[in-house]
Amino acid sequence: MRPFFAFCVFLFSAALTFAQQNISFRDQKKFAQHLFDDHLYDECVQVINDCRTHYVMDPIVQDSMQELEAECFSRLLQYDSAAVHYREVVADQDLVRFRLHACYSFSRSGKFSSAVDCLPSIIPGDTIRNELNYYFGRCLSLLQGRKSFEQNDQLIRPPQSNYFIHKTGELKSYALRLKKAGRKSMFLAGLMSAVVPGTGKIYAGKWRAGLTSFVPIAVMGLEAWEAYKKDGWKSVRFAVFGSLFGVFYIGNIWGSALSVSVQRREIENEIHSEILLGMHISLQHVFGESR
């Protein structure tokens, strides 16, 4: 009788311990979600890691924690870490969503080749998700360069829905802007400013900088010419204004040439930001708001 009683006590203790562990894990999970809702993302990540250390989780719960941790890193702007955790979701039925989130996160961190590797396979019959997949492919090709976009755009299936027809049209307008910016010549900008100061910057697209360059150079040039006519080339006045004119004139030529490169880089950065914003909005359009 005693061995049977001891066995019953053992079973009861084991069940009680198991129940306590289960309750404790649920509390920890709720606490992690509470921290996330209160925007305490670093603390949330720490609680999630503690859960992994102390509890054995089934694949579904593990995926849920991976998603929560990925969202924390995304809010912290640590997109590399976010992408890694999105990509580690393996058992969830909605793998396409997580692969596209990983793709977007890698794109935000500038790792476009890794983002391309995250693009999911085409799903038979799922039109809207396939169109999002195609759109992401176009976005990544444009982020990697205009020529890559033009080559890949011909190979990717045209969009069918009005939303993605509009978004694809935006990408094509971005490619056109990049093409126009790439046509501008640094040499021509410098030559134009050598003829008429400031016009090279206007050619580059910096109107205000061009106009503000022209006025002081023109004033110093006129002052130097007047000093030369009245006092001769040996005068102090001519030496001062002539030197200033020469320095600003040469600097204007060099600055005009550089402004083409600067303007091109600014346009590229602006377009990259708009592409990434379009990817984010499209994710929300198809899948809804994240956590």
C-alpha positions in Angstrom: 0.0 0.0 0.0 2.8 2.4 0.9 4.6 2.1 -2.5 1.3 2.8 -4.3 0.7 5.9 -2.1 4.2 7.2 -2.7 3.7 6.7 -6.4 0.4 8.7 -6.3 2.2 11.5 -4.4 5.0 11.5 -7.0 2.5 11.7 -9.9 0.6 14.5 -8.2 3.8 16.5 -7.5 5.0 16.0 -11.1 1.6 17.2 -12.4 1.6 20.2 -10.1 5.2 21.1 -11.1 4.2 20.8 -14.8 1.1 23.0 -14.3 3.2 25.6 -12.5 5.7 25.6 -15.3 2.9 26.0 -17.8 1.3 28.9 -15.9 4.7 30.5 -15.4 5.5 30.3 -19.2 2.1 31.8 -20.0 2.8 34.6 -17.6 6.2 35.2 -19.1 4.7 35.3 -22.6 2.0 37.7 -21.6 4.6 39.8 -19.9 6.7 39.9 -23.1 3.6 41.0 -25.0 2.9 43.7 -22.4 6.5 45.0 -22.7 6.1 45.1 -26.5 2.8 47.0 -26.2 4.5 49.5 -23.9 7.3 50.0 -26.4 9.9 48.4 -24.1 11.5 46.4 -26.9 14.9 45.7 -25.4 13.2 44.3 -22.2 10.8 42.3 -24.4 13.7 40.7 -26.2 15.4 39.8 -22.9 12.2 38.1 -21.6 11.9 36.1 -24.9 15.5 34.9 -24.5 14.8 33.9 -20.9 11.8 31.9 -22.1 14.0 30.1 -24.6 16.5 29.2 -21.9 14.0 27.9 -19.3 11.2 26.4 -21.3 10.7 23.9 -24.0 8.3 25.4 -26.6 6.4 23.6 -29.4 7.1 24.8 -32.9 3.9 27.0 -33.1 4.8 28.8 -29.9 8.4 29.1 -30.9 7.4 30.8 -34.2 5.1 33.2 -32.3 8.1 34.2 -30.1 10.3 34.5 -33.2 7.8 36.9 -34.7 7.5 39.0 -31.6 11.3 39.2 -31.3 11.6 40.2 -35.0 9.0 42.9 -34.4 11.0 44.2 -31.5 14.2 44.5 -33.5 12.2 46.1 -36.3 11.0 48.8 -33.9 14.6 49.2 -32.7 15.6 49.8 -36.3 17.9 46.7 -36.1 16.8 45.3 -39.4 19.5 42.7 -39.8 18.4 41.0 -36.5 14.7 41.4 -37.5 15.3 39.7 -40.8 17.1 36.8 -39.2 14.2 36.1 -36.8 11.6 36.5 -39.5 13.5 34.0 -41.6 13.7 31.5 -38.7 10.0 31.1 -38.6 9.5 27.6 -40.1 6.3 26.0 -38.8 3.8 28.7 -39.3 1.2 28.3 -42.0 1.7 31.8 -43.3 5.4 31.5 -44.3 4.9 33.8 -47.2 4.2 36.7 -44.9 7.3 36.1 -42.8 9.6 35.6 -45.9 8.4 38.9 -47.3 8.9 40.6 -44.0 12.5 39.2 -43.9 12.9 40.4 -47.5 11.8 43.9 -46.5 14.0 44.0 -43.4 17.1 43.0 -45.4 16.3 45.7 -47.9 16.1 48.3 -45.1 19.6 47.2 -44.0 20.9 47.5 -47.6 21.5 43.7 -48.0 19.7 43.3 -51.3 21.1 39.9 -52.3 20.0 38.5 -49.0 16.6 40.1 -49.6 16.3 38.4 -53.0 17.1 35.1 -51.4 14.1 35.6 -49.0 11.5 36.0 -51.8 9.1 33.1 -51.4 7.9 30.8 -54.2 4.9 31.7 -56.3 1.7 30.3 -54.8 -0.7 28.7 -57.3 -4.0 30.6 -57.4 -3.0 33.2 -54.8 -3.1 36.3 -57.0 -2.6 39.1 -54.5 0.3 37.5 -52.7 2.0 36.6 -56.0 1.6 40.2 -57.2 3.2 41.4 -53.9 6.0 38.9 -54.6 6.5 40.3 -58.1 6.4 43.9 -56.8 9.1 43.1 -54.3 11.2 41.6 -57.0 10.9 44.8 -59.1 11.7 46.9 -56.0 14.8 44.9 -55.3 16.0 45.1 -58.9 15.6 48.9 -58.9 17.3 49.2 -55.5 20.3 47.3 -57.1 20.3 49.6 -60.1 18.2 51.0 -63.0 19.7 48.6 -65.6 18.9 45.6 -63.4 15.3 46.9 -63.1 14.9 47.4 -66.9 16.1 43.9 -67.5 14.1 42.1 -64.9 10.9 44.1 -65.5 10.5 42.4 -68.9 10.8 39.0 -67.3 8.3 39.5 -64.4 4.6 39.0 -64.9 2.7 42.3 -65.4 0.5 43.3 -62.4 -3.3 42.6 -62.6 -4.8 44.5 -59.7 -5.2 48.3 -59.8 -3.1 48.7 -56.7 0.0 47.0 -58.0 -0.5 48.5 -61.5 -0.2 51.9 -59.7 2.8 50.8 -57.6 4.6 49.4 -60.6 4.0 52.6 -62.5 5.7 54.5 -59.6 8.7 52.2 -59.9 8.9 53.0 -63.6 8.8 56.7 -62.9 11.6 56.3 -60.4 13.7 54.5 -63.0 13.1 57.4 -65.4 14.2 59.9 -62.8 17.4 57.9 -62.2 18.0 57.7 -66.0 17.7 61.5 -66.4 20.0 62.1 -63.4 22.5 59.7 -64.8 22.7 61.6 -68.1 23.9 64.8 -66.6 27.7 65.4 -67.1 30.1 66.8 -64.5 32.3 68.1 -67.3 29.4 70.0 -68.9 28.4 71.5 -65.6 31.9 72.7 -65.0 32.2 74.1 -68.5 28.9 76.0 -68.1 30.0 77.6 -64.9 33.3 78.6 -66.5 31.3 80.5 -69.1 28.6 81.9 -66.8 29.2 81.3 -63.1 26.4 79.4 -61.4 24.8 77.9 -64.5 26.5 74.6 -64.0 24.7 74.2 -60.6 21.4 75.2 -62.2 22.0 72.5 -64.8 22.6 70.0 -62.0 19.2 70.9 -60.5 20.4 73.2 -57.7 18.7 76.5 -58.7 19.2 78.4 -55.5 22.9 77.4 -55.2 23.4 78.5 -58.8 21.8 81.9 -58.3 23.6 82.6 -55.0 26.9 81.6 -56.7 26.5 84.0 -59.6 25.8 87.2 -57.6 29.0 87.4 -55.4 31.3 86.3 -58.3 29.7 88.9 -60.6 30.2 91.6 -58.0 33.8 90.7 -57.3 34.5 90.5 -61.0 33.0 93.9 -61.6 35.0 95.4 -58.6 38.2 93.8 -60.0 37.5 95.2 -63.4 36.8 98.7 -62.1 39.9 98.6 -60.0 42.0 97.6 -63.0 40.5 100.4 -65.1 41.0 103.1 -62.5 44.1 102.1 -60.5 45.9 99.6 -62.8 46.9 96.0 -62.2 49.4 96.9 -59.5 46.8 98.5 -57.1 45.9 96.8 -53.8 42.3 97.1 -54.6 42.7 95.1 -57.9 44.9 92.5 -56.1 42.3 91.9 -53.4 39.2 91.7 -55.6 41.1 89.9 -58.4 42.3 87.3 -56.0 38.9 86.8 -54.5 37.3 86.6 -57.9 39.8 84.0 -59.0 39.3 81.8 -55.9 35.5 82.0 -56.1 35.5 81.5 -59.9 37.6 78.4 -59.8 35.7 77.1 -56.7 32.4 77.6 -58.5 33.6 75.6 -61.5 34.7 72.7 -59.2 31.6 73.0 -57.1 29.4 72.9 -60.2 31.0 69.7 -61.4 30.6 68.1 -58.0 27.0 69.3 -57.7 26.0 66.9 -60.5 27.4 63.9 -58.4 25.8 65.2 -55.2 22.4 65.8 -56.9 22.5 62.3 -58.4 23.3 60.8 -55.0 20.5 62.8 -53.4 18.0 61.6 -56.0 19.1 58.0 -55.5 18.7 58.2 -51.7 15.3 59.9 -52.1 14.1 57.2 -54.5 15.5 54.4 -52.3 13.5 55.8 -49.4 10.4 56.0 -51.5 10.8 52.4 -52.7 11.3 51.1 -49.2 8.2 53.0 -48.0 6.3 51.5 -50.9 7.3 48.0 -49.8 6.2 48.7 -46.3 2.8 50.1 -47.4 2.3 47.1 -49.7 3.0 44.7 -46.9 0.3 46.4 -44.8 -2.0 46.5 -47.9 -1.9 42.7 -48.3 -1.4 41.4 -44.8 -2.7 44.3 -42.6 -1.0 46.0 -39.7 1.7 44.0 -37.8 1.6 43.6 -34.1 
